[in-house]
Amino acid sequence: MKKTLWGILASVPILAAATLLAACAGMGSAPDRERQDMYRQSTQFENTEFVNTTPVNMELREGMFSTAVKFFLSNGRKPAKPLPTVPLSSADFSARPKPLQVTWLGHSSTILEIDGVRLLIDPVFGNASPVPCTVNRFQPSPISREELPELDAVVISHDHYDHLEMKTIKTLIPRGVRFIVPLGVGAHLEKWGCPPAQIAELDWWQSYWVGNVEVVATPSRHFSGRGLRDRFKTLWASFVFKGPDHSAFYSGDGGYDDRFEEIGQELGPFDLSLMECGAYDKGWPDVHMFPEEAVLGHMKLGAKYMLPVHWGAHDLAFHQWDDPIRQVAEIAAANKVRLITPLMGEACIPGETVSHAWWEQVEDVRLAEK
């Protein structure tokens, strides 16, 4: 018994050190001074940091420490039962990508097929935090990293942990896939072993062609950082995908401002918008949209169909897991916005696939157990 106890105690420092090393590796690497010198031509770069066109207030009303304590000590926001999903494997995807199809994997992770090109957007399959057991995924992704289909490119909106995951990047690097990222994010990828030739870094309004689809980095109102001292060191972005026959928009993360109208006028209209609608709170109103703002942004873009994202997989705010979709569905109906709400893992063709309020069934189960 003593030997077993001493063995357990002796292993604690080793496990703690291994966890710390893994967390440090997952932080990546902020751009060095040489890289920063390259960014000085960007109008979004001032001194040593990237800035928002519309300023944001980063001061939490109750302070960061008290907010974090309150968040982690509170509970009851997660689904009581596993959410319905459609299990996926690479065999479920056709050899040639569809003209327009989107497969939502939970949170902001999606597979977008547009005019013969297949794009993977903000792929995160594990936890949304470098600290174990803090921001766990509600349940496994409908598809594993290893089962992802053939991809033409991976698009990353910014470097927060719920949008950029080291394990996924390392899994995809050997495939030779191209990574399209905002300025500075390439430093993380290179730290994890990605050759620079596989990385395309974009400033706002710059574009990169993937086959016959133009991928344009567009403005967002957010921030960046993976550690304690690298906030604003990399850029954040939304993205436009313009093919010869179809177009789509992805909001990335960010608070509401007039960028949606500007993007719609410059690059719209769009067949589909993927709009962030979760992780909002009155304590940080400038960096995440509330549901009514997500719907308004979609309308300002001039998009036909709206897919709500940034919800359903992680507990990142004080609201219930299903508050975002319930509010968005109600507001969209009142404004005659055509909403698509697939299950996680369900392939959806806008205008053809019939959506239903599947979260209502989950709520019924939860209420029946009380």
Summary of the structure (lengths in Angstrom):
residues: 370
radius of gyration: 20.4
end to end distance: 42.3
largest distance: 72.0
contacts: 1223
relative contact order: 0.15
helix: 31%
strand: 20%
